[in-house]
Amino acid sequence: QVQLVESGGGSVQSGGSLRLSCAASGFTFSNYAMSWARQAPGKGLEFVSGIYSDGRTTYYADSVKGRFTISRDNAKNTLYLQMNSLKPEDTALYHCAKEPASDYVGNYDYWGQGTQVTVSS
């Protein structure tokens, strides 16, 4: 079955950086777009970034554009999110999500348990 396991979260000060990883299994990773979504305490799931199956097309929420970079390694079945210039408002549980198609993001059909990112001011 589909498994998505996130890692790389932690606690950092404002302005710091983290790199999240997501190890995927149970499906043909290279056939599907993938996304990152986050959930802050008391809030709903928010789209952060998405990437098409071939890695050539990416999308970002306005709140992270210019600071976060999504990438994937189809040979390693792994999705990444490089997060720079972190702000306290980036504090959330970050989930890796599988999309149901190769070229559409924001419509996840599976997601992982998440990795916590906490940014202090």
C-alpha angles and dihedrals in degrees: 000000000000113000125182117182119186126201140165102069123133147129120299138163123253110284093029130121138234134179117214123201132195122198111205129199141158096055140053098276096194091060097061140064114237134205145189120226130177138205122204120200110286093005137100129253111290125200110237107172142338138197132197121240094261092050094235100106123055136176132199137191111246090244093064103029111128093016105060128054124195122203140160139207108209092187090059097036088234134137123201139196118194108199119194133173090024119200131201089251088063088069107121147107106279119213130195111220135195118220122218093232140039097242109033131077135191097047101089121185097185134023137178132242092265139232121250121240118190121183119190125200 
